[in-house]
Amino acid sequence: LNPDSVSLHVLMGDLLQAKGDLTAAATEYRKAIAIKPSFLAAHLGLARTLNSDHKTDEAEQEVRSVLDLSPDDAEANYLMGEILVNRSALANALPFLLKALNAAPEELPYVHADLGKMYEDQGETAKAIAEMKQAVSVDVDGSFYFRLGRLYLKAGDRKSADEAFAMTAKLRNATDAAAKF
């Protein structure tokens, strides 16, 4: 195999990121970028890794370089939207999150969660509920259901809020039980 393969470095970066070794993953993505600066997958991988490592300024730089070359890239738009949501720059996140609605199906629930947070911040409770309902399918710890429950309370729907909070408790109990193993 070619040790200087751009694709190999990106694949190694993906594997290392999945293992949680963010420093080594970033190194692999940077090697790929050094070989081929225009390889968008390397920039996106590096941006995801930096964002996961709470280096949002650096992550934003990488995402912006992707968006400069490919402004409609759904994954890059989602990542930029997420960065802005996490910075509480929710209004600025909207155009990016709307473009991210074309993302891969496995990313869409997270896009909807960020849109829900944005609409909640803007006081648009009905829109926030609609978005969060599309996000709960990937809730693993009850946090999305908890947010949905709070939104239902704001809307005055106690029955739906109680159902959402029951799911929160169920998922948290499952998470706690799994942690014991």
Secondary structure as UniProt FT lines:
FT   TURN            3..4
FT   HELIX           6..19
FT   HELIX           22..35
FT   TURN            37..38
FT   HELIX           40..52
FT   TURN            53..54
FT   HELIX           56..69
FT   TURN            71..72
FT   HELIX           74..86
FT   TURN            87..88
FT   HELIX           90..99
FT   HELIX           100..102
FT   TURN            105..107
FT   HELIX           108..121
FT   TURN            122..123
FT   HELIX           125..135
FT   HELIX           136..138
FT   HELIX           143..155
FT   HELIX           158..180
//
